[in-house]
Amino acid sequence: MITRSVTVAKIRREYWEQIADGRKQFELRDEEVEATSQAFVFMDASTGEHLGNARIISCTTFGGYDDSPWSWLMFSKLVDVPAAELKELFPVAAKNIAEGYEMYLYEITPISDDELLHILFADPEKQGKD
């Protein structure tokens, strides 16, 4: 049996607009998403409205004891959000950066609802045999 899932993420509408038009290619999280998660389904943080979807291409872990070090400036450049704003979005990380706090950087690409359904329900054994 193949199990696939999505991760619902609340973000600001302007962040979604940057993802949708290709200016923002990374999603930063302070919690790792499930390994079976194939995509993010983005909801407006203020209204709860569905904004759109993005396929997860890869994940890189930063921090912790075995992973690469990170800085707010590095994440700021990658996710195109000012460092001060990132510290507000991730207050626990802002307090614990010296302790090797783990952060997860997901490379993403926007997809339509139809593409999302295809990713979730397509049979991987039949892909590429069309």
Z-matrix of the N, CA and C atoms (Angstrom, degrees):
N
C 1 1.440
C 2 1.531 1 108.74
N 3 1.314 2 116.41 1 136.41
C 4 1.455 3 122.09 2 178.88
C 5 1.520 4 107.95 3 -103.24
N 6 1.328 5 116.04 4 127.40
C 7 1.454 6 120.63 5 178.79
C 8 1.516 7 108.47 6 -115.46
N 9 1.310 8 115.68 7 124.25
C 10 1.455 9 121.93 8 175.73
C 11 1.516 10 107.76 9 -126.95
N 12 1.327 11 115.45 10 150.39
C 13 1.459 12 118.93 11 179.07
C 14 1.516 13 109.74 12 -144.09
N 15 1.317 14 115.41 13 176.44
C 16 1.459 15 122.90 14 174.76
C 17 1.526 16 107.43 15 -124.99
N 18 1.301 17 114.91 16 161.21
C 19 1.458 18 121.28 17 174.82
C 20 1.520 19 107.57 18 -114.38
N 21 1.321 20 116.45 19 124.25
C 22 1.454 21 121.14 20 177.58
C 23 1.523 22 107.18 21 -86.27
N 24 1.334 23 115.47 22 126.86
C 25 1.462 24 120.94 23 -178.40
C 26 1.521 25 109.59 24 -127.72
N 27 1.314 26 115.60 25 133.08
C 28 1.460 27 120.67 26 175.85
C 29 1.519 28 107.97 27 -92.54
N 30 1.347 29 115.51 28 126.02
C 31 1.455 30 120.54 29 179.03
C 32 1.528 31 109.73 30 -138.85
N 33 1.295 32 114.95 31 167.98
C 34 1.465 33 120.02 32 175.79
C 35 1.521 34 109.39 33 -74.67
N 36 1.299 35 115.18 34 144.95
C 37 1.468 36 120.87 35 -178.69
C 38 1.537 37 111.75 36 -55.06
N 39 1.326 38 117.99 37 -39.90
C 40 1.463 39 119.58 38 -179.24
C 41 1.525 40 112.13 39 -65.32
N 42 1.335 41 117.10 40 -29.85
C 43 1.476 42 119.30 41 175.69
C 44 1.523 43 109.80 42 -67.43
N 45 1.348 44 116.23 43 -41.83
C 46 1.466 45 118.54 44 178.69
C 47 1.527 46 110.39 45 -62.16
N 48 1.306 47 117.55 46 -41.96
C 49 1.462 48 120.39 47 179.71
C 50 1.534 49 111.02 48 -58.96
N 51 1.327 50 116.85 49 -36.75
C 52 1.467 51 120.93 50 177.35
C 53 1.525 52 111.05 51 -68.48
N 54 1.326 53 116.97 52 -37.56
C 55 1.472 54 121.02 53 177.35
C 56 1.524 55 109.32 54 -67.28
N 57 1.320 56 116.43 55 -47.65
C 58 1.465 57 121.90 56 -175.87
C 59 1.521 58 112.61 57 -59.95
N 60 1.330 59 116.97 58 -36.28
C 61 1.466 60 118.34 59 -179.04
C 62 1.526 61 113.65 60 -96.40
N 63 1.338 62 116.93 61 9.06
C 64 1.456 63 121.05 62 172.90
C 65 1.518 64 116.10 63 85.70
N 66 1.328 65 118.22 64 3.69
C 67 1.464 66 120.02 65 178.91
C 68 1.517 67 112.33 66 -78.60
N 69 1.311 68 117.93 67 -23.84
C 70 1.465 69 122.66 68 -178.35
C 71 1.524 70 107.36 69 -119.16
N 72 1.334 71 116.59 70 115.63
C 73 1.454 72 120.99 71 -175.76
C 74 1.518 73 113.66 72 -112.48
N 75 1.333 74 116.78 73 4.45
C 76 1.460 75 120.64 74 -177.77
C 77 1.516 76 110.52 75 -133.69
N 78 1.321 77 115.31 76 144.53
C 79 1.459 78 122.95 77 174.38
C 80 1.525 79 106.49 78 -118.78
N 81 1.330 80 116.49 79 124.39
C 82 1.458 81 122.48 80 -179.11
C 83 1.517 82 109.32 81 -99.29
N 84 1.317 83 116.41 82 132.30
C 85 1.470 84 121.80 83 -179.46
C 86 1.516 85 108.99 84 -134.12
N 87 1.322 86 116.44 85 150.75
C 88 1.458 87 119.78 86 174.11
C 89 1.531 88 111.33 87 -101.32
N 90 1.321 89 115.58 88 4.31
C 91 1.469 90 121.74 89 173.11
C 92 1.513 91 107.76 90 -132.54
N 93 1.317 92 116.08 91 136.90
C 94 1.462 93 120.70 92 179.11
C 95 1.522 94 109.87 93 -72.83
N 96 1.329 95 116.87 94 139.25
C 97 1.459 96 119.63 95 176.12
C 98 1.528 97 108.55 96 -82.85
N 99 1.308 98 116.34 97 162.32
C 100 1.458 99 121.34 98 179.45
C 101 1.529 100 110.89 99 -56.94
N 102 1.296 101 116.68 100 144.25
C 103 1.467 102 121.41 101 -179.66
C 104 1.522 103 111.80 102 -61.58
N 105 1.332 104 117.70 103 -25.80
C 106 1.465 105 121.20 104 -179.77
C 107 1.528 106 112.81 105 -84.30
N 108 1.330 107 116.87 106 -5.39
C 109 1.456 108 120.39 107 -177.83
C 110 1.522 109 110.41 108 -70.95
N 111 1.316 110 115.74 109 124.16
C 112 1.460 111 122.54 110 -177.24
C 113 1.518 112 112.76 111 -97.40
N 114 1.350 113 116.64 112 -19.91
C 115 1.456 114 119.52 113 -173.30
C 116 1.524 115 110.65 114 -159.61
N 117 1.330 116 114.02 115 163.51
C 118 1.456 117 121.43 116 169.74
C 119 1.520 118 107.71 117 -100.80
N 120 1.326 119 116.01 118 138.24
C 121 1.453 120 122.50 119 169.23
C 122 1.517 121 103.97 120 -109.93
N 123 1.333 122 116.54 121 114.18
C 124 1.457 123 121.51 122 -173.50
C 125 1.523 124 111.47 123 -93.20
N 126 1.327 125 114.13 124 132.90
C 127 1.455 126 123.11 125 177.53
C 128 1.520 127 107.96 126 -118.33
N 129 1.332 128 116.61 127 144.61
C 130 1.453 129 121.35 128 176.66
C 131 1.530 130 108.72 129 -65.44
N 132 1.324 131 116.78 130 126.05
C 133 1.461 132 121.29 131 -176.99
C 134 1.522 133 112.63 132 -63.26
N 135 1.320 134 117.63 133 -27.20
C 136 1.466 135 121.02 134 -178.38
C 137 1.519 136 113.15 135 -88.45
N 138 1.335 137 116.75 136 -42.34
C 139 1.473 138 120.21 137 -171.74
C 140 1.527 139 114.12 138 -106.60
N 141 1.342 140 117.60 139 -19.80
C 142 1.461 141 120.50 140 -175.49
C 143 1.516 142 113.34 141 82.74
N 144 1.336 143 117.05 142 1.02
C 145 1.469 144 121.77 143 -179.85
C 146 1.529 145 110.83 144 -67.68
N 147 1.340 146 115.63 145 140.19
C 148 1.464 147 120.63 146 175.44
C 149 1.522 148 109.16 147 -68.53
N 150 1.329 149 116.10 148 124.57
C 151 1.458 150 121.00 149 -178.88
C 152 1.518 151 112.21 150 -97.57
N 153 1.320 152 116.64 151 -40.98
C 154 1.452 153 120.90 152 -177.74
C 155 1.510 154 111.23 153 163.78
N 156 1.325 155 115.31 154 -171.51
C 157 1.463 156 121.89 155 -174.17
C 158 1.519 157 110.26 156 -132.22
N 159 1.329 158 115.54 157 155.63
C 160 1.457 159 120.18 158 174.59
C 161 1.522 160 108.73 159 -144.45
N 162 1.327 161 115.23 160 132.86
C 163 1.464 162 121.35 161 177.45
C 164 1.519 163 109.10 162 -75.73
N 165 1.319 164 116.80 163 138.36
C 166 1.459 165 122.25 164 175.90
C 167 1.522 166 107.91 165 -83.51
N 168 1.325 167 115.91 166 120.11
C 169 1.458 168 121.19 167 179.73
C 170 1.520 169 110.44 168 -91.33
N 171 1.328 170 116.17 169 -44.81
C 172 1.463 171 120.11 170 -179.65
C 173 1.519 172 109.80 171 -159.34
N 174 1.321 173 115.22 172 166.65
C 175 1.464 174 121.89 173 177.21
C 176 1.519 175 108.21 174 -134.42
N 177 1.319 176 115.64 175 136.30
C 178 1.460 177 121.62 176 174.15
C 179 1.518 178 107.51 177 -123.42
N 180 1.326 179 115.78 178 129.52
C 181 1.460 180 121.41 179 178.70
C 182 1.524 181 108.89 180 -94.53
N 183 1.322 182 115.13 181 133.65
C 184 1.462 183 121.56 182 176.18
C 185 1.512 184 108.38 183 -121.20
N 186 1.323 185 116.67 184 146.23
C 187 1.456 186 121.15 185 177.78
C 188 1.507 187 111.93 186 89.77
N 189 1.309 188 115.61 187 -161.44
C 190 1.455 189 119.82 188 -175.90
C 191 1.520 190 110.05 189 70.50
N 192 1.303 191 116.82 190 -165.54
C 193 1.451 192 120.48 191 -175.45
C 194 1.517 193 113.74 192 -90.57
N 195 1.340 194 117.06 193 -26.71
C 196 1.462 195 119.91 194 -175.15
C 197 1.520 196 114.31 195 -111.37
N 198 1.318 197 118.61 196 -4.81
C 199 1.462 198 120.37 197 -172.54
C 200 1.528 199 112.03 198 -107.43
N 201 1.310 200 115.27 199 172.56
C 202 1.451 201 122.63 200 -175.14
C 203 1.526 202 112.14 201 -61.47
N 204 1.333 203 116.28 202 143.66
C 205 1.468 204 119.17 203 175.41
C 206 1.527 205 110.29 204 -69.50
N 207 1.317 206 116.07 205 160.31
C 208 1.457 207 120.43 206 -179.56
C 209 1.516 208 110.16 207 -141.76
N 210 1.324 209 115.20 208 164.89
C 211 1.461 210 121.33 209 175.12
C 212 1.521 211 108.30 210 -140.86
N 213 1.323 212 116.09 211 159.62
C 214 1.457 213 120.29 212 178.31
C 215 1.520 214 110.94 213 -63.21
N 216 1.337 215 117.04 214 -36.79
C 217 1.456 216 120.93 215 179.75
C 218 1.527 217 110.95 216 -63.33
N 219 1.336 218 116.64 217 -41.89
C 220 1.470 219 121.00 218 178.37
C 221 1.531 220 110.25 219 -60.22
N 222 1.337 221 116.75 220 -50.78
C 223 1.465 222 119.72 221 179.66
C 224 1.522 223 111.39 222 -63.79
N 225 1.322 224 117.10 223 -37.23
C 226 1.454 225 121.40 224 179.07
C 227 1.527 226 111.09 225 -57.45
N 228 1.303 227 116.51 226 -44.06
C 229 1.472 228 120.58 227 179.91
C 230 1.530 229 111.18 228 -69.34
N 231 1.321 230 117.75 229 -38.55
C 232 1.461 231 121.20 230 -178.20
C 233 1.523 232 113.17 231 -70.48
N 234 1.330 233 117.25 232 -40.08
C 235 1.466 234 119.81 233 -175.68
C 236 1.525 235 112.79 234 -102.42
N 237 1.333 236 116.86 235 1.29
C 238 1.465 237 123.08 236 176.39
C 239 1.527 238 111.96 237 56.60
N 240 1.335 239 114.96 238 47.33
C 241 1.459 240 122.78 239 176.32
C 242 1.532 241 106.36 240 -133.48
N 243 1.334 242 118.84 241 133.89
C 244 1.464 243 119.84 242 179.79
C 245 1.533 244 112.15 243 -56.25
N 246 1.332 245 116.16 244 143.66
C 247 1.464 246 121.47 245 -177.53
C 248 1.521 247 111.98 246 -56.41
N 249 1.319 248 117.41 247 -40.82
C 250 1.473 249 120.52 248 179.59
C 251 1.527 250 111.04 249 -61.54
N 252 1.330 251 117.01 250 -37.68
C 253 1.461 252 121.12 251 178.89
C 254 1.536 253 110.73 252 -69.79
N 255 1.334 254 116.57 253 -38.02
C 256 1.468 255 119.75 254 176.72
C 257 1.525 256 110.71 255 -60.98
N 258 1.312 257 116.97 256 -40.83
C 259 1.468 258 120.20 257 179.00
C 260 1.520 259 111.13 258 -62.96
N 261 1.336 260 116.90 259 -33.54
C 262 1.466 261 120.42 260 176.26
C 263 1.524 262 110.91 261 -71.32
N 264 1.337 263 116.17 262 -37.66
C 265 1.466 264 120.43 263 -179.59
C 266 1.531 265 112.26 264 -71.29
N 267 1.326 266 116.57 265 -28.95
C 268 1.468 267 121.97 266 -178.01
C 269 1.524 268 110.38 267 -126.05
N 270 1.350 269 117.77 268 68.68
C 271 1.466 270 120.29 269 -175.11
C 272 1.524 271 114.50 270 -63.36
N 273 1.317 272 118.51 271 -33.88
C 274 1.459 273 120.52 272 179.20
C 275 1.530 274 110.09 273 -66.88
N 276 1.322 275 116.43 274 -42.74
C 277 1.468 276 120.31 275 177.06
C 278 1.522 277 110.52 276 -64.18
N 279 1.332 278 117.20 277 -37.91
C 280 1.465 279 120.72 278 -179.58
C 281 1.524 280 111.11 279 -62.19
N 282 1.319 281 116.75 280 -32.75
C 283 1.470 282 120.97 281 179.87
C 284 1.527 283 112.09 282 -82.41
N 285 1.329 284 117.69 283 -25.16
C 286 1.460 285 121.05 284 -171.10
C 287 1.525 286 115.08 285 -114.80
N 288 1.320 287 119.02 286 15.23
C 289 1.465 288 120.31 287 -175.65
C 290 1.531 289 111.69 288 -58.33
N 291 1.315 290 117.80 289 -36.10
C 292 1.468 291 120.68 290 -178.44
C 293 1.524 292 111.74 291 -67.78
N 294 1.313 293 117.66 292 -19.06
C 295 1.457 294 121.43 293 -177.74
C 296 1.528 295 112.67 294 -93.29
N 297 1.313 296 117.45 295 13.92
C 298 1.459 297 119.72 296 177.57
C 299 1.508 298 113.36 297 75.51
N 300 1.308 299 117.78 298 38.13
C 301 1.467 300 122.99 299 -179.15
C 302 1.527 301 110.33 300 -59.59
N 303 1.330 302 117.10 301 134.48
C 304 1.464 303 121.15 302 179.93
C 305 1.525 304 111.47 303 -83.82
N 306 1.335 305 114.33 304 136.66
C 307 1.458 306 122.09 305 174.35
C 308 1.526 307 106.76 306 -129.77
N 309 1.327 308 116.27 307 151.46
C 310 1.456 309 122.22 308 -175.76
C 311 1.518 310 109.28 309 -123.11
N 312 1.314 311 115.74 310 123.59
C 313 1.452 312 121.60 311 -178.92
C 314 1.523 313 108.21 312 -109.61
N 315 1.334 314 116.35 313 116.41
C 316 1.458 315 122.24 314 -178.09
C 317 1.514 316 109.90 315 -103.58
N 318 1.321 317 116.08 316 124.60
C 319 1.456 318 120.44 317 171.62
C 320 1.519 319 106.39 318 -80.92
N 321 1.336 320 116.35 319 130.44
C 322 1.464 321 120.78 320 -174.37
C 323 1.522 322 111.28 321 -134.75
N 324 1.318 323 114.94 322 161.19
C 325 1.460 324 121.33 323 172.35
C 326 1.530 325 107.48 324 -140.91
N 327 1.328 326 117.43 325 136.89
C 328 1.475 327 119.81 326 -177.53
C 329 1.528 328 111.42 327 -66.30
N 330 1.323 329 115.24 328 144.24
C 331 1.466 330 121.84 329 177.12
C 332 1.528 331 109.29 330 -138.96
N 333 1.321 332 115.04 331 156.12
C 334 1.465 333 120.39 332 178.33
C 335 1.528 334 110.33 333 -79.19
N 336 1.328 335 116.07 334 170.95
C 337 1.467 336 120.25 335 175.65
C 338 1.527 337 110.85 336 -61.19
N 339 1.343 338 116.74 337 -40.04
C 340 1.467 339 120.39 338 178.69
C 341 1.525 340 111.51 339 -62.78
N 342 1.336 341 116.47 340 -42.17
C 343 1.468 342 119.93 341 178.35
C 344 1.521 343 110.91 342 -64.55
N 345 1.330 344 116.54 343 -37.78
C 346 1.462 345 120.51 344 177.63
C 347 1.522 346 110.58 345 -61.48
N 348 1.316 347 116.65 346 -46.70
C 349 1.464 348 119.96 347 178.98
C 350 1.525 349 111.19 348 -61.58
N 351 1.313 350 116.86 349 -39.77
C 352 1.469 351 120.50 350 178.57
C 353 1.532 352 110.47 351 -62.17
N 354 1.321 353 117.05 352 -44.15
C 355 1.467 354 121.05 353 178.94
C 356 1.522 355 110.69 354 -60.46
N 357 1.333 356 116.31 355 -41.40
C 358 1.463 357 120.01 356 -175.66
C 359 1.521 358 113.56 357 -75.88
N 360 1.348 359 116.87 358 -31.00
C 361 1.451 360 119.00 359 -172.30
C 362 1.517 361 115.47 360 -113.07
N 363 1.327 362 118.22 361 -7.69
C 364 1.468 363 120.35 362 -178.77
C 365 1.524 364 110.13 363 -68.23
N 366 1.290 365 114.96 364 144.26
C 367 1.456 366 121.87 365 177.08
C 368 1.534 367 107.53 366 -84.05
N 369 1.338 368 118.43 367 114.40
C 370 1.463 369 119.86 368 -177.52
C 371 1.529 370 113.58 369 -63.03
N 372 1.314 371 116.91 370 -22.44
C 373 1.463 372 120.65 371 179.26
C 374 1.535 373 111.43 372 -73.07
N 375 1.340 374 116.92 373 -24.97
C 376 1.453 375 120.93 374 -178.70
C 377 1.522 376 112.41 375 -97.43
N 378 1.316 377 117.89 376 -11.83
C 379 1.468 378 120.58 377 179.85
C 380 1.526 379 109.36 378 -64.93
N 381 1.309 380 115.17 379 137.97
C 382 1.463 381 120.46 380 178.69
C 383 1.513 382 113.17 381 83.04
N 384 1.345 383 118.72 382 -1.26
C 385 1.466 384 121.51 383 -179.56
C 386 1.512 385 111.53 384 -105.22
N 387 1.347 386 116.48 385 6.85
C 388 1.472 387 119.54 386 -178.19
C 389 1.502 388 112.07 387 -73.63
